[in-house]
Structure formats: C-alpha cells, structure tokens
C-alpha cells in the first residue's frame, strides 16, 4: 500500500533537451509531460511544472515528495532541474530522492541476470559506460569511453544504451538485452517511489548531479585557482 504522504509526487528530468515530468496523484493516477525544449529549461521548467499541477488539480503545497533525475547528462540542464527540485523540497519541507539514468535501466532490466554494459551519450566522440551486474551498478565505476573504443571496452558483454543508437555490431542480438532503452518520467517516478517508501530519501544538502566528469567551467575555475 502506498504511503498516504506520498500520494502526490513530482518527478523531474532535465538531463537532456527533452523535458520529462511526471506527477502521481490520488491513489493510482499519473500524468506525464515529454517535450523537447532545447536549452530552455531555465525559462520553461517552472511554468511546465505548474501546468502539470494545474492539469491534475493539485496545488504545489499538496506535494508530498520529489524525485529528480541526477543524470548523467547536460551539465546546465541537471543544475537547473536540481536547483528547482531543491527549492520546492526546502520550501515545502518534503523528501527528495535522486535517481540516475542507470537506476532506470536497472529497473527496466531487473529480470536479466549477469553483466550488462550501459552506454549513455556524453560528447560528440565520447560516451559514458557503466556496468550493471545482477540488478546493481557502482556509480564509482562509470567511465568516459571514446565511441571508437566502446567495442574493446565492453569485451563482448551484452550492451544497451540510453539516448544514443549503437552500431548494429554492438547490439546484443539474440539476448534478453534490448539494443536501446526508452524511458519517461513515469519510470523515474517508479524508481523514486520505491526508495521513498523504503525510507531512503536523500540529504538535500548532499544531493548532486551524477556528473562523472567535471564540467569545463569547473575545470577552468580550478585551473585559475592554481594559477593565482
């Protein structure tokens, strides 16, 4: 049975150009939004959240918890989404849970045993690659791998992807692993609800995007500090 305090839960994903929102309300209803807004998260996020709440007849103060996608993905998009989610959570004094794209893949492939490599786009010529093993992944073992070296990196293990189409010779033909994973904010919401109901909410002061590598802005800042 769903915890009554979590009947109204908002999930936010700003990791890509597609803004994904989902809202659970009542006992079993979910409304979603998936809209390609380019780089306009900062201008449109709050309005789109309000539109979703209005459409469901829910006031912001009725929210019982928040789920935020932590990436990996756009540095700017992730920061905008997390800042908005933290602001709402702090204002309402409600729990918040961070969920990565790899957590969503774990949900989607929960019935597949063994090792699975998951590829997520990073730069034009690089991807992030993580290994899921029997329904778990280690966030400390995600690596940035040049696209041309992914085949050597995975070493014949089953491969799937999120947000990028892999070459045919990299797909796991004949296995239980699909070549690509499609998701929306309802999947984000599902993972977050499991954690909320288990009491595994995040410390809002410690919650950060899953950057894997530092942004260029952060690297330049650190270099300036060293040069002073």
Secondary structure, DSSP 4 states (H G I P E B T S, - for coil): ---GGGSSEEEEE-SSSEEEEEEEETTTEEEEEEEE-TT-HHHHHHHHHHHHHHHHT--GGG--EEEEEEESS-HHHHHHHHHHHHHHHHHHT-EEEEEEHHHHHHHHTTT--SEEEEEEEEETTEEEEEEEETTEE-GGG-EEEEGGGHHHHHTT-EEEEESSPPPGGGS-TTSSS-S-----HHHHHHHHHHHHHTT----TTT-----SS--HHHHHHHHHHHH-
